[in-house]
Amino acid sequence: MDINFVPVASHRAGLLRATNGFSPASLIGEETYGSVYKGSLNCDDQTVVAVKVLNQQEEGAKKCFMAECKALSNIRHRNIVKLITACTSMDYKGNEFSALVYEFMPNGNLESWLHPHPSDQHPSKSLNLVQRLNVAIDVASALDYLHNHYKTPIVHCDLKPSNILLDDDLCAHISDFGLARFLFASTGNSYRGQKSSIGINGTVGYVASEYGSGGEVSTKGDVYNYGIILLEMFPGKRPTNGMFLDDFSLQNYTKMALLARVKETVDPLLVPGQEDESNRDEKSGRGDIGALENCLAMILQM
């Protein structure tokens, strides 16, 4: 495992200084296996980083820590979050401490842009059609690299909006490789993955159905996740929305949208002037709503 260790951050004391003692003011996120803090790595250049501190009491935390280290140790891609360093040590009481240090993404995750919380400091933030398309292209580029161009194909296994981070320019970066799996060559150019021993590999609403029955991990699972994210990005509804019950799903909702009027089922923020027909030309700039609807229809049909 080839991970570059930064001296100032390769021990707990350095990370304590970087995050003001892991203070609540530095906390920027909570995950299943730990907490994420914003910190300044060096005094001189003030390198801003995100520090994920693992909750050692959480079952599976150590396994996810090792999986993330292994997956990200040699990856270099503009659309995959960069792992700067990792550290693990024991304190004077014999308690294990493990942390991962990443490049900081100032615009948070895609989830917060698609579904802003009422208490968000910037509740009016939104992504327009071109920005959403760019995010979709960025994520597709990262998956293509992981599946087809890395020395050993990697399956992310938990692709969802909260694991897609946005930088200053709203360029998307896939993160959180705690469930990632390598696909090893079996015969010829074919690859085989592990069986899904934990029942469901990923997050409810995004996980491929074959994982739920202990199916073999494959790149198709990530592609399925990606398709769900596309459907979520443009209609603006989570796959776990309360309206989706029994056999009625986000996929069915989208099919119905294509049979009806697309603009009535996509996120209203993507259709300029939908709220006020009289201002349509002013808001859209060119008033070409028909072309916009055709574009959205093509995306949802993919």
PAKOLFI-197722 format. One record per residue (C-alpha): residue number from 1; x, y, z. Coordinates in steps of 0.2 Angstrom, whole numbers, plus 2048, in hexadecimal, padded with zeros to 3 digits. Layout:
BEGIN
  resi  east  north   up
   NUM     X      Y    Z
...
This chain:
BEGIN
  resi  east  north   up
     1   800    800  800
     2   808    810  7FA
     3   802    81F  804
     4   80B    82F  805
     5   80C    835  817
     6   80E    847  81B
     7   819    849  82B
     8   80E    856  834
     9   7FE    84C  831
    10   805    83B  834
    11   801    83B  846
    12   7F2    83F  851
    13   7FA    84F  858
    14   7FC    856  847
    15   7EA    853  843
    16   7E4    85A  853
    17   7ED    86A  84F
    18   7E6    86A  83E
    19   7D4    869  843
    20   7D5    873  854
    21   7D4    863  85E
    22   7C6    85B  853
    23   7BB    869  859
    24   7A8    86A  854
    25   7AC    87A  84B
    26   7B7    870  83F
    27   7AB    862  83D
    28   7A4    862  82B
    29   79C    850  829
    30   797    840  832
    31   798    82F  829
    32   794    81E  82E
    33   7A6    81A  833
    34   7AC    82A  839
    35   7AC    83D  83A
    36   7B4    84A  82D
    37   7BC    85A  833
    38   7C3    869  829
    39   7D5    86D  82D
    40   7E5    877  828
    41   7F3    86A  826
    42   802    876  826
    43   805    887  82E
    44   80F    88E  81F
    45   804    88A  810
    46   7F3    887  81A
    47   7EF    878  810
    48   7DC    875  813
    49   7D8    863  815
    50   7CA    857  81A
    51   7CE    84B  828
    52   7C3    83B  82B
    53   7C5    834  83C
    54   7BF    822  83D
    55   7B4    81D  84B
    56   7BD    80D  851
    57   7AD    807  85B
    58   7A3    806  84B
    59   7A4    7F4  844
    60   7AC    7F4  833
    61   7B5    804  835
    62   7C7    7FD  834
    63   7C2    7F3  825
    64   7BC    802  81C
    65   7CB    80C  821
    66   7D7    7FF  819
    67   7CB    7FE  809
    68   7CC    810  807
    69   7DF    811  809
    70   7E2    803  7FD
    71   7D6    80A  7F0
    72   7DC    81C  7F0
    73   7EF    819  7F4
    74   7F4    81A  7E1
    75   7E5    822  7D9
    76   7E8    832  7D0
    77   7D9    839  7C7
    78   7D1    84A  7C6
    79   7C0    844  7CA
    80   7C5    839  7D9
    81   7C9    841  7EA
    82   7DB    841  7EE
    83   7E1    838  7FE
    84   7EF    842  805
    85   7F4    837  813
    86   7EE    82A  820
    87   7F3    827  832
    88   7F0    81A  83F
    89   7F7    81A  851
    90   7F4    816  863
    91   7F1    822  871
    92   7F9    821  882
    93   7E9    817  888
    94   7EB    80A  87A
    95   7DD    811  870
    96   7DF    80F  85D
    97   7DE    81F  852
    98   7DB    81F  83F
    99   7D9    82E  834
   100   7D9    832  821
   101   7DE    843  81A
   102   7D7    849  809
   103   7D7    858  7FF
   104   7C9    864  804
   105   7BA    866  7F9
   106   7B3    878  7FD
   107   7A2    875  7F5
   108   79D    866  7FF
   109   794    857  7F7
   110   787    855  7E9
   111   77A    850  7F6
   112   77A    861  7FE
   113   778    86A  7ED
   114   76A    85F  7E7
   115   761    85F  7F8
   116   766    86E  802
   117   761    86C  815
   118   755    87A  81B
   119   763    87F  828
   120   770    881  81A
   121   779    891  81A
   122   777    892  807
   123   765    88B  804
   124   764    893  7F3
   125   773    88B  7EC
   126   76F    880  7DD
   127   777    878  7CE
   128   771    87C  7BC
   129   76F    870  7AE
   130   781    873  7A7
   131   788    871  7B9
   132   77F    861  7BC
   133   784    85A  7AB
   134   796    85E  7AF
   135   795    855  7C0
   136   78D    846  7B7
   137   79C    846  7AA
   138   7A9    847  7B8
   139   7A1    838  7C2
   140   7A1    82E  7B2
   141   7B3    832  7AE
   142   7B8    82C  7BF
   143   7AE    81C  7BE
   144   7B6    819  7AD
   145   7C7    81B  7B4
   146   7C3    80F  7C3
   147   7BB    802  7B8
   148   7C5    802  7A8
   149   7D6    80B  7AA
   150   7DD    808  7BC
   151   7E9    7F9  7BD
   152   7DD    7EF  7C7
   153   7CA    7F4  7C4
   154   7C2    7FB  7D4
   155   7AF    7FB  7D8
   156   7AA    809  7E3
   157   79B    800  7EA
   158   793    810  7F2
   159   791    81D  7E5
   160   784    82A  7EA
   161   782    83D  7EB
   162   78A    83F  7FC
   163   79A    836  7F6
   164   79C    842  7E8
   165   7A6    852  7ED
   166   7A7    862  7E4
   167   7B6    86E  7E3
   168   7B7    881  7E1
   169   7B2    87F  7CE
   170   7A4    872  7D2
   171   7AF    865  7CA
   172   7A9    854  7D2
   173   7B4    848  7DB
   174   7AF    836  7E1
   175   7B3    833  7F3
   176   7B0    826  801
   177   7B8    816  7FB
   178   7B5    80C  80B
   179   7AB    7FF  802
   180   7B5    7FE  7F3
   181   7BA    7EE  7EB
   182   7C8    7E8  7DF
   183   7C4    7DD  7D1
   184   7D1    7D0  7CD
   185   7D5    7C8  7BD
   186   7CE    7B6  7BB
   187   7CF    7B0  7A9
   188   7D5    7BA  79A
   189   7CF    7CC  79C
   190   7C0    7C8  7A7
   191   7C0    7CE  7B9
   192   7B7    7C7  7C8
   193   7B2    7CF  7D8
   194   7AE    7CA  7EA
   195   79C    7C4  7EF
   196   792    7D1  7F8
   197   795    7C9  809
   198   78C    7D7  813
   199   77C    7D5  80A
   200   77A    7E6  803
   201   789    7EF  7FD
   202   786    801  7FD
   203   777    80D  802
   204   765    809  801
   205   75D    811  7F2
   206   76D    811  7E8
   207   773    7FF  7EA
   208   772    7F3  7DB
   209   765    7E5  7DF
   210   771    7D7  7DC
   211   77B    7DD  7EB
   212   76C    7DA  7F6
   213   76C    7C8  7F2
   214   77F    7C5  7F5
   215   783    7C8  7E2
   216   795    7CA  7DC
   217   79C    7DB  7DD
   218   79E    7E2  7CB
   219   7A0    7F3  7C2
   220   78E    7F1  7BD
   221   789    7F5  7CF
   222   792    806  7CD
   223   78A    809  7BD
   224   779    806  7C5
   225   77D    812  7D3
   226   782    81F  7C6
   227   772    81D  7BD
   228   768    820  7CD
   229   772    830  7D0
   230   76E    837  7BE
   231   75C    834  7C1
   232   75D    83D  7D2
   233   767    84B  7CB
   234   75B    851  7BE
   235   749    84D  7C6
   236   751    853  7D6
   237   749    844  7E1
   238   752    838  7EC
   239   74F    825  7E8
   240   749    824  7FA
   241   73C    831  7F8
   242   72C    82D  801
   243   722    82D  7F1
   244   72B    81D  7EB
   245   722    80F  7F3
   246   720    7FC  7EE
   247   724    7FB  7DC
   248   724    80D  7D8
   249   736    813  7D7
   250   741    822  7D1
   251   743    818  7C1
   252   731    816  7BE
   253   72E    828  7C2
   254   73B    82D  7B5
   255   733    822  7A8
   256   722    82A  7AB
   257   72B    83B  7A9
   258   730    837  798
   259   71F    832  793
   260   718    842  79A
   261   71F    854  79A
   262   731    853  79F
   263   732    865  7A7
   264   724    860  7B3
   265   72E    852  7BB
   266   740    859  7BB
   267   747    864  7C8
   268   73E    875  7C6
   269   74F    87E  7C7
   270   754    876  7B7
   271   745    87D  7AD
   272   747    890  7AC
   273   737    89A  7AE
   274   72D    88A  7B3
   275   726    893  7C2
   276   721    8A3  7B8
   277   71D    8A0  7A5
   278   71D    8B3  7A2
   279   730    8B4  7A7
   280   735    8A5  79D
   281   73F    8AF  790
   282   747    8BA  79C
   283   74D    8AC  7A8
   284   752    89F  79A
   285   75C    8AC  790
   286   757    8A5  77F
   287   746    89E  783
   288   74A    88D  77C
   289   741    882  788
   290   73D    875  77B
   291   750    872  779
   292   752    871  78B
   293   745    864  78D
   294   74C    85A  77F
   295   75D    85A  788
   296   755    854  798
   297   74C    847  790
   298   75C    840  788
   299   764    840  799
   300   756    836  7A1
   301   755    82A  793
   302   767    824  795
